């Protein structure tokens, strides 16, 4: 099965980024939307097709809800999905920087 998940950590506060909206754009430009849970995680339900995908994290509204300033209104991460694999894209987030990597 081919799947996608993410985990977002608020590196500035040292805790999960709970309640952050995340959009998965598939190769056909359709989208799946989810919100991170209390541990900052999302596992997109169902099989995803292989090919180029984009995860967009709506960081601007998330920081605004906390009365925190941010330089990035959103973070978009493009990646390639390979059939039959699980793809975990982690995001370490702070108001003025971010880092992403493929996890497991």
N, CA, C and O atoms as CSV, one atom per row, in Angstrom:
chain,resi,resn,atom,element,x,y,z
A,1,UNK,N,N,0.844,-1.189,0.000
A,1,UNK,CA,C,0.000,0.000,0.000
A,1,UNK,C,C,0.884,1.244,0.000
A,1,UNK,O,O,1.914,1.274,0.673
A,2,UNK,N,N,0.496,2.245,-0.734
A,2,UNK,CA,C,1.231,3.494,-0.843
A,2,UNK,C,C,0.536,4.544,0.018
A,2,UNK,O,O,-0.626,4.873,-0.220
A,3,UNK,N,N,1.246,5.071,1.019
A,3,UNK,CA,C,0.632,5.983,1.983
A,3,UNK,C,C,1.521,7.192,2.252
A,3,UNK,O,O,2.712,7.193,1.943
A,4,UNK,N,N,0.902,8.233,2.845
A,4,UNK,CA,C,1.613,9.469,3.196
A,4,UNK,C,C,1.198,9.889,4.601
A,4,UNK,O,O,0.020,9.847,4.955
A,5,UNK,N,N,2.193,10.296,5.398
A,5,UNK,CA,C,1.928,10.864,6.715
A,5,UNK,C,C,2.895,12.016,6.957
A,5,UNK,O,O,3.868,12.201,6.226
A,6,UNK,N,N,2.601,12.786,8.006
A,6,UNK,CA,C,3.477,13.885,8.392
A,6,UNK,C,C,3.458,14.044,9.902
A,6,UNK,O,O,2.548,13.576,10.586
A,7,UNK,N,N,4.472,14.707,10.397
A,7,UNK,CA,C,4.580,15.040,11.820
A,7,UNK,C,C,5.182,16.435,11.882
A,7,UNK,O,O,6.252,16.680,11.324
A,8,UNK,N,N,4.494,17.354,12.563
A,8,UNK,CA,C,4.961,18.743,12.651
A,8,UNK,C,C,5.292,19.046,14.103
A,8,UNK,O,O,4.469,18.863,15.000
A,9,UNK,N,N,6.509,19.509,14.310
A,9,UNK,CA,C,6.955,19.903,15.645
A,9,UNK,C,C,7.242,21.393,15.677
A,9,UNK,O,O,7.900,21.923,14.781
A,10,UNK,N,N,6.752,22.067,16.703
A,10,UNK,CA,C,7.029,23.482,16.921
A,10,UNK,C,C,8.388,23.544,17.620
A,10,UNK,O,O,8.479,23.375,18.836
A,11,UNK,N,N,9.438,23.785,16.842
A,11,UNK,CA,C,10.794,23.756,17.379
A,11,UNK,C,C,11.052,24.906,18.354
A,11,UNK,O,O,11.878,24.778,19.259
A,12,UNK,N,N,10.358,26.015,18.177
A,12,UNK,CA,C,10.556,27.166,19.068
A,12,UNK,C,C,10.041,26.886,20.470
A,12,UNK,O,O,10.634,27.329,21.454
A,13,UNK,N,N,8.936,26.148,20.565
A,13,UNK,CA,C,8.335,25.854,21.863
A,13,UNK,C,C,8.655,24.444,22.360
A,13,UNK,O,O,8.392,24.107,23.514
A,14,UNK,N,N,9.227,23.625,21.472
A,14,UNK,CA,C,9.579,22.274,21.859
A,14,UNK,C,C,8.395,21.363,22.100
A,14,UNK,O,O,8.400,20.547,23.021
A,15,UNK,N,N,7.359,21.513,21.246
A,15,UNK,CA,C,6.174,20.666,21.415
A,15,UNK,C,C,5.523,20.417,20.047
A,15,UNK,O,O,5.842,21.103,19.076
A,16,UNK,N,N,4.614,19.440,19.972
A,16,UNK,CA,C,3.936,19.175,18.702
A,16,UNK,C,C,3.106,20.374,18.253
A,16,UNK,O,O,2.600,21.141,19.073
A,17,UNK,N,N,2.978,20.518,16.951
A,17,UNK,CA,C,2.167,21.583,16.361
A,17,UNK,C,C,0.749,21.044,16.144
A,17,UNK,O,O,0.385,20.660,15.033
A,18,UNK,N,N,-0.026,21.020,17.196
A,18,UNK,CA,C,-1.400,20.500,17.135
A,18,UNK,C,C,-2.329,21.514,16.488
A,18,UNK,O,O,-2.183,22.720,16.687
A,19,UNK,N,N,-3.294,21.011,15.705
A,19,UNK,CA,C,-4.308,21.878,15.110
A,19,UNK,C,C,-3.876,22.614,13.867
A,19,UNK,O,O,-4.502,23.609,13.501
A,20,UNK,N,N,-2.826,22.163,13.201
A,20,UNK,CA,C,-2.316,22.801,11.983
A,20,UNK,C,C,-2.935,22.126,10.764
A,20,UNK,O,O,-2.834,20.909,10.609
A,21,UNK,N,N,-3.569,22.904,9.904
A,21,UNK,CA,C,-4.166,22.348,8.677
A,21,UNK,C,C,-3.071,22.007,7.675
A,21,UNK,O,O,-2.133,22.775,7.465
A,22,UNK,N,N,-3.216,20.828,7.058
A,22,UNK,CA,C,-2.254,20.330,6.083
A,22,UNK,C,C,-3.025,19.875,4.848
A,22,UNK,O,O,-4.042,19.190,4.957
A,23,UNK,N,N,-2.532,20.263,3.674
A,23,UNK,CA,C,-3.173,19.906,2.417
A,23,UNK,C,C,-2.207,19.033,1.614
A,23,UNK,O,O,-1.056,19.414,1.400
A,24,UNK,N,N,-2.668,17.876,1.177
A,24,UNK,CA,C,-1.894,16.997,0.303
A,24,UNK,C,C,-2.440,17.149,-1.109
A,24,UNK,O,O,-3.601,16.835,-1.372
A,25,UNK,N,N,-1.590,17.635,-2.023
A,25,UNK,CA,C,-1.955,17.774,-3.431
A,25,UNK,C,C,-1.402,16.566,-4.179
A,25,UNK,O,O,-0.202,16.293,-4.145
A,26,UNK,N,N,-2.293,15.850,-4.853
A,26,UNK,CA,C,-1.920,14.657,-5.598
A,26,UNK,C,C,-1.537,15.005,-7.036
A,26,UNK,O,O,-1.752,16.135,-7.474
A,27,UNK,N,N,-0.969,14.040,-7.777
A,27,UNK,CA,C,-0.522,14.323,-9.152
A,27,UNK,C,C,-1.613,14.852,-10.080
A,27,UNK,O,O,-1.314,15.581,-11.026
A,28,UNK,N,N,-2.871,14.499,-9.825
A,28,UNK,CA,C,-3.962,14.987,-10.682
A,28,UNK,C,C,-4.525,16.330,-10.211
A,28,UNK,O,O,-5.566,16.779,-10.691
A,29,UNK,N,N,-3.819,16.971,-9.261
A,29,UNK,CA,C,-4.189,18.265,-8.673
A,29,UNK,C,C,-5.387,18.202,-7.740
A,29,UNK,O,O,-5.872,19.244,-7.297
A,30,UNK,N,N,-5.878,17.004,-7.430
A,30,UNK,CA,C,-6.901,16.888,-6.396
A,30,UNK,C,C,-6.216,17.048,-5.037
A,30,UNK,O,O,-4.994,16.941,-4.936
A,31,UNK,N,N,-6.998,17.300,-4.013
A,31,UNK,CA,C,-6.417,17.589,-2.699
A,31,UNK,C,C,-7.120,16.803,-1.602
A,31,UNK,O,O,-8.311,16.504,-1.684
A,32,UNK,N,N,-6.353,16.483,-0.587
A,32,UNK,CA,C,-6.877,15.907,0.649
A,32,UNK,C,C,-6.435,16.831,1.774
A,32,UNK,O,O,-5.266,17.213,1.843
A,33,UNK,N,N,-7.352,17.187,2.646
A,33,UNK,CA,C,-7.053,18.111,3.738
A,33,UNK,C,C,-7.238,17.408,5.069
A,33,UNK,O,O,-8.169,16.623,5.253
A,34,UNK,N,N,-6.338,17.703,5.992
A,34,UNK,CA,C,-6.416,17.135,7.339
A,34,UNK,C,C,-5.845,18.150,8.318
A,34,UNK,O,O,-5.263,19.158,7.916
A,35,UNK,N,N,-6.016,17.876,9.599
A,35,UNK,CA,C,-5.493,18.733,10.657
A,35,UNK,C,C,-4.657,17.875,11.597
A,35,UNK,O,O,-5.048,16.761,11.947
A,36,UNK,N,N,-3.506,18.397,12.001
A,36,UNK,CA,C,-2.645,17.624,12.892
A,36,UNK,C,C,-3.341,17.362,14.222
A,36,UNK,O,O,-4.079,18.202,14.737
A,37,UNK,N,N,-3.086,16.175,14.761
A,37,UNK,CA,C,-3.681,15.786,16.045
A,37,UNK,C,C,-2.882,16.384,17.204
A,37,UNK,O,O,-1.989,17.200,16.978
A,38,UNK,N,N,-3.184,15.996,18.412
A,38,UNK,CA,C,-2.521,16.561,19.596
A,38,UNK,C,C,-1.026,16.261,19.634
A,38,UNK,O,O,-0.278,16.927,20.350
A,39,UNK,N,N,-0.587,15.262,18.870
A,39,UNK,CA,C,0.835,14.930,18.787
A,39,UNK,C,C,1.474,15.535,17.531
A,39,UNK,O,O,2.626,15.234,17.216
A,40,UNK,N,N,0.730,16.388,16.813
A,40,UNK,CA,C,1.253,17.039,15.617
A,40,UNK,C,C,1.312,16.135,14.396
A,40,UNK,O,O,2.066,16.409,13.463
A,41,UNK,N,N,0.530,15.063,14.388
A,41,UNK,CA,C,0.605,14.070,13.316
A,41,UNK,C,C,-0.661,14.021,12.454
A,41,UNK,O,O,-1.773,14.293,12.907
A,42,UNK,N,N,-0.430,13.658,11.184
A,42,UNK,CA,C,-1.506,13.367,10.239
A,42,UNK,C,C,-1.087,12.140,9.446
A,42,UNK,O,O,0.042,12.051,8.964
A,43,UNK,N,N,-1.998,11.211,9.320
A,43,UNK,CA,C,-1.820,10.092,8.386
A,43,UNK,C,C,-2.988,10.197,7.405
A,43,UNK,O,O,-4.147,10.024,7.781
A,44,UNK,N,N,-2.666,10.480,6.152
A,44,UNK,CA,C,-3.715,10.624,5.149
A,44,UNK,C,C,-4.312,9.258,4.861
A,44,UNK,O,O,-3.600,8.294,4.581
A,45,UNK,N,N,-5.632,9.197,4.934
A,45,UNK,CA,C,-6.354,7.938,4.756
A,45,UNK,C,C,-6.309,7.475,3.302
A,45,UNK,O,O,-6.344,8.282,2.373
A,46,UNK,N,N,-6.233,6.186,3.134
A,46,UNK,CA,C,-6.326,5.586,1.808
A,46,UNK,C,C,-5.026,5.609,1.035
A,46,UNK,O,O,-4.048,6.256,1.410
A,47,UNK,N,N,-5.060,4.887,-0.038
A,47,UNK,CA,C,-3.920,4.759,-0.935
A,47,UNK,C,C,-3.727,6.065,-1.707
A,47,UNK,O,O,-4.696,6.740,-2.057
A,48,UNK,N,N,-2.472,6.409,-1.966
A,48,UNK,CA,C,-2.164,7.564,-2.809
A,48,UNK,C,C,-1.436,7.066,-4.058
A,48,UNK,O,O,-0.695,6.085,-3.993
A,49,UNK,N,N,-1.640,7.728,-5.175
A,49,UNK,CA,C,-0.986,7.290,-6.407
A,49,UNK,C,C,0.483,7.682,-6.435
A,49,UNK,O,O,0.868,8.645,-5.770
A,50,UNK,N,N,1.306,6.974,-7.176
A,50,UNK,CA,C,2.709,7.380,-7.306
A,50,UNK,C,C,2.815,8.676,-8.109
A,50,UNK,O,O,1.888,9.065,-8.820
A,51,UNK,N,N,3.965,9.329,-7.977
A,51,UNK,CA,C,4.218,10.550,-8.738
A,51,UNK,C,C,4.489,11.733,-7.831
A,51,UNK,O,O,4.661,11.574,-6.622
A,52,UNK,N,N,4.529,12.930,-8.420
A,52,UNK,CA,C,4.831,14.138,-7.643
A,52,UNK,C,C,3.649,14.579,-6.780
A,52,UNK,O,O,2.512,14.637,-7.248
A,53,UNK,N,N,3.931,14.884,-5.534
A,53,UNK,CA,C,2.934,15.348,-4.571
A,53,UNK,C,C,3.468,16.605,-3.883
A,53,UNK,O,O,4.668,16.878,-3.912
A,54,UNK,N,N,2.567,17.361,-3.268
A,54,UNK,CA,C,2.950,18.523,-2.475
A,54,UNK,C,C,2.169,18.505,-1.172
A,54,UNK,O,O,0.953,18.310,-1.161
A,55,UNK,N,N,2.880,18.711,-0.080
A,55,UNK,CA,C,2.241,18.953,1.214
A,55,UNK,C,C,2.321,20.441,1.480
A,55,UNK,O,O,3.404,21.024,1.422
A,56,UNK,N,N,1.189,21.066,1.770
A,56,UNK,CA,C,1.169,22.483,2.126
A,56,UNK,C,C,0.674,22.603,3.560
A,56,UNK,O,O,-0.416,22.143,3.899
A,57,UNK,N,N,1.487,23.223,4.384
A,57,UNK,CA,C,1.190,23.441,5.795
A,57,UNK,C,C,0.747,24.889,5.941
A,57,UNK,O,O,1.501,25.796,5.585
A,58,UNK,N,N,-0.452,25.129,6.453
A,58,UNK,CA,C,-0.995,26.486,6.548
A,58,UNK,C,C,-0.508,27.144,7.843
A,58,UNK,O,O,-1.260,27.301,8.805
A,59,UNK,N,N,0.748,27.514,7.835
A,59,UNK,CA,C,1.418,28.010,9.040
A,59,UNK,C,C,0.966,29.408,9.461
A,59,UNK,O,O,0.933,29.704,10.655
A,60,UNK,N,N,0.619,30.269,8.512
A,60,UNK,CA,C,0.207,31.630,8.858
A,60,UNK,C,C,-0.987,31.669,9.795
A,60,UNK,O,O,-0.904,32.269,10.866
A,61,UNK,N,N,-2.105,31.040,9.417
A,61,UNK,CA,C,-3.265,31.027,10.313
A,61,UNK,C,C,-2.980,30.335,11.644
A,61,UNK,O,O,-3.500,30.739,12.684
A,62,UNK,N,N,-2.159,29.297,11.605
A,62,UNK,CA,C,-1.839,28.556,12.830
A,62,UNK,C,C,-1.082,29.454,13.818
A,62,UNK,O,O,-1.416,29.492,15.002
A,63,UNK,N,N,-0.073,30.169,13.338
A,63,UNK,CA,C,0.657,31.091,14.218
A,63,UNK,C,C,-0.248,32.243,14.668
A,63,UNK,O,O,-0.186,32.656,15.826
A,64,UNK,N,N,-1.087,32.766,13.766
A,64,UNK,CA,C,-1.978,33.878,14.107
A,64,UNK,C,C,-2.936,33.507,15.231
A,64,UNK,O,O,-3.224,34.333,16.097
A,65,UNK,N,N,-3.435,32.264,15.226
A,65,UNK,CA,C,-4.335,31.814,16.293
A,65,UNK,C,C,-3.669,31.862,17.664
A,65,UNK,O,O,-4.349,31.927,18.688
A,66,UNK,N,N,-2.348,31.830,17.680
A,66,UNK,CA,C,-1.586,31.859,18.926
A,66,UNK,C,C,-0.993,33.246,19.204
A,66,UNK,O,O,-0.186,33.412,20.118
A,67,UNK,N,N,-1.400,34.231,18.410
A,67,UNK,CA,C,-0.847,35.591,18.514
A,67,UNK,C,C,0.670,35.587,18.389
A,67,UNK,O,O,1.371,36.286,19.121
A,68,UNK,N,N,1.166,34.785,17.446
A,68,UNK,CA,C,2.599,34.706,17.175
A,68,UNK,C,C,2.853,35.166,15.749
A,68,UNK,O,O,2.100,34.831,14.833
A,69,UNK,N,N,3.903,35.923,15.572
A,69,UNK,CA,C,4.302,36.399,14.255
A,69,UNK,C,C,5.037,35.281,13.515
A,69,UNK,O,O,5.698,34.445,14.131
A,70,UNK,N,N,4.913,35.278,12.186
A,70,UNK,CA,C,5.675,34.334,11.371
A,70,UNK,C,C,6.049,34.972,10.046
A,70,UNK,O,O,5.339,35.844,9.543
A,71,UNK,N,N,7.143,34.544,9.496
A,71,UNK,CA,C,7.603,35.011,8.196
A,71,UNK,C,C,6.971,34.197,7.064
A,71,UNK,O,O,6.865,34.679,5.936
A,72,UNK,N,N,6.554,32.972,7.361
A,72,UNK,CA,C,6.045,32.047,6.348
A,72,UNK,C,C,4.535,31.843,6.493
A,72,UNK,O,O,4.101,31.200,7.448
A,73,UNK,N,N,3.721,32.374,5.568
A,73,UNK,CA,C,2.281,32.158,5.649
A,73,UNK,C,C,1.891,30.709,5.347
A,73,UNK,O,O,0.820,30.243,5.735
A,74,UNK,N,N,2.781,30.016,4.651
A,74,UNK,CA,C,2.600,28.595,4.409
A,74,UNK,C,C,3.949,27.983,4.078
A,74,UNK,O,O,4.883,28.667,3.661
A,75,UNK,N,N,4.021,26.682,4.276
A,75,UNK,CA,C,5.215,25.924,3.898
A,75,UNK,C,C,4.749,24.838,2.946
A,75,UNK,O,O,3.874,24.043,3.287
A,76,UNK,N,N,5.332,24.799,1.749
A,76,UNK,CA,C,4.999,23.767,0.766
A,76,UNK,C,C,6.221,22.902,0.510
A,76,UNK,O,O,7.321,23.405,0.281
A,77,UNK,N,N,6.009,21.597,0.555
A,77,UNK,CA,C,7.091,20.644,0.362
A,77,UNK,C,C,6.693,19.702,-0.767
A,77,UNK,O,O,5.717,18.961,-0.652
A,78,UNK,N,N,7.448,19.735,-1.851
A,78,UNK,CA,C,7.223,18.819,-2.954
A,78,UNK,C,C,8.052,17.560,-2.758
A,78,UNK,O,O,9.185,17.626,-2.281
A,79,UNK,N,N,7.491,16.416,-3.125
A,79,UNK,CA,C,8.212,15.151,-2.997
A,79,UNK,C,C,7.614,14.148,-3.977
A,79,UNK,O,O,6.514,14.347,-4.492
A,80,UNK,N,N,8.342,13.080,-4.226
A,80,UNK,CA,C,7.911,12.052,-5.165
A,80,UNK,C,C,7.500,10.796,-4.417
A,80,UNK,O,O,8.247,10.277,-3.587
A,81,UNK,N,N,6.308,10.319,-4.721
A,81,UNK,CA,C,5.776,9.103,-4.110
A,81,UNK,C,C,6.099,7.907,-5.012
A,81,UNK,O,O,5.855,7.931,-6.219
A,82,UNK,N,N,6.651,6.870,-4.395
A,82,UNK,CA,C,6.962,5.621,-5.081
A,82,UNK,C,C,5.911,4.581,-4.698
A,82,UNK,O,O,5.576,4.437,-3.522
A,83,UNK,N,N,5.400,3.867,-5.678
A,83,UNK,CA,C,4.359,2.868,-5.434
A,83,UNK,C,C,4.819,1.828,-4.421
A,83,UNK,O,O,5.959,1.364,-4.457
A,84,UNK,N,N,3.914,1.473,-3.523
A,84,UNK,CA,C,4.167,0.414,-2.563
A,84,UNK,C,C,4.953,0.815,-1.335
A,84,UNK,O,O,5.320,-0.048,-0.537
A,85,UNK,N,N,5.225,2.103,-1.156
A,85,UNK,CA,C,6.013,2.564,-0.015
A,85,UNK,C,C,5.198,3.513,0.872
A,85,UNK,O,O,4.236,4.136,0.424
A,86,UNK,N,N,5.608,3.603,2.130
A,86,UNK,CA,C,5.063,4.624,3.022
A,86,UNK,C,C,5.990,5.832,2.957
A,86,UNK,O,O,7.211,5.682,2.996
A,87,UNK,N,N,5.418,7.019,2.860
A,87,UNK,CA,C,6.181,8.263,2.766
A,87,UNK,C,C,5.814,9.142,3.955
A,87,UNK,O,O,4.672,9.584,4.083
A,88,UNK,N,N,6.785,9.392,4.818
A,88,UNK,CA,C,6.573,10.231,6.000
A,88,UNK,C,C,7.409,11.488,5.825
A,88,UNK,O,O,8.633,11.418,5.714
A,89,UNK,N,N,6.742,12.642,5.802
A,89,UNK,CA,C,7.418,13.921,5.612
A,89,UNK,C,C,7.301,14.701,6.916
A,89,UNK,O,O,6.211,15.134,7.290
A,90,UNK,N,N,8.412,14.875,7.597
A,90,UNK,CA,C,8.425,15.590,8.873
A,90,UNK,C,C,8.755,17.064,8.651
A,90,UNK,O,O,9.502,17.420,7.739
A,91,UNK,N,N,8.173,17.922,9.515
A,91,UNK,CA,C,8.432,19.357,9.448
A,91,UNK,C,C,8.777,19.863,10.845
A,91,UNK,O,O,7.991,19.717,11.782
A,92,UNK,N,N,9.956,20.457,10.973
A,92,UNK,CA,C,10.348,21.153,12.200
A,92,UNK,C,C,10.127,22.628,11.928
A,92,UNK,O,O,10.748,23.201,11.032
A,93,UNK,N,N,9.248,23.240,12.693
A,93,UNK,CA,C,8.744,24.569,12.386
A,93,UNK,C,C,9.043,25.560,13.501
A,93,UNK,O,O,8.912,25.243,14.683
A,94,UNK,N,N,9.446,26.760,13.109
A,94,UNK,CA,C,9.532,27.881,14.040
A,94,UNK,C,C,9.035,29.111,13.286
A,94,UNK,O,O,8.852,29.036,12.070
A,95,UNK,N,N,8.812,30.227,13.951
A,95,UNK,CA,C,8.229,31.378,13.259
A,95,UNK,C,C,9.043,31.912,12.080
A,95,UNK,O,O,8.478,32.486,11.149
A,96,UNK,N,N,10.364,31.727,12.111
A,96,UNK,CA,C,11.200,32.319,11.069
A,96,UNK,C,C,12.104,31.317,10.365
A,96,UNK,O,O,13.029,31.708,9.654
A,97,UNK,N,N,11.841,30.030,10.559
A,97,UNK,CA,C,12.599,29.012,9.838
A,97,UNK,C,C,11.844,27.694,9.882
A,97,UNK,O,O,10.933,27.505,10.688
A,98,UNK,N,N,12.242,26.788,8.997
A,98,UNK,CA,C,11.703,25.429,9.030
A,98,UNK,C,C,12.703,24.485,8.384
A,98,UNK,O,O,13.541,24.888,7.578
A,99,UNK,N,N,12.591,23.226,8.758
A,99,UNK,CA,C,13.388,22.150,8.204
A,99,UNK,C,C,12.460,20.991,7.944
A,99,UNK,O,O,11.531,20.739,8.711
A,100,UNK,N,N,12.712,20.285,6.858
A,100,UNK,CA,C,11.904,19.134,6.541
A,100,UNK,C,C,12.800,17.982,6.136
A,100,UNK,O,O,13.919,18.188,5.667
A,101,UNK,N,N,12.308,16.781,6.316
A,101,UNK,CA,C,13.064,15.595,5.942
A,101,UNK,C,C,12.114,14.418,5.784
A,101,UNK,O,O,10.987,14.438,6.279
A,102,UNK,N,N,12.592,13.385,5.083
A,102,UNK,CA,C,11.805,12.153,4.970
A,102,UNK,C,C,12.101,11.280,6.171
A,102,UNK,O,O,13.242,10.884,6.412
A,103,UNK,N,N,11.058,10.992,6.911
A,103,UNK,CA,C,11.184,10.131,8.077
A,103,UNK,C,C,10.714,8.730,7.746
A,103,UNK,O,O,10.618,8.339,6.583
A,104,UNK,N,N,10.423,7.986,8.801
A,104,UNK,CA,C,9.934,6.615,8.587
A,104,UNK,C,C,8.648,6.381,9.341
A,104,UNK,O,O,8.088,5.287,9.283
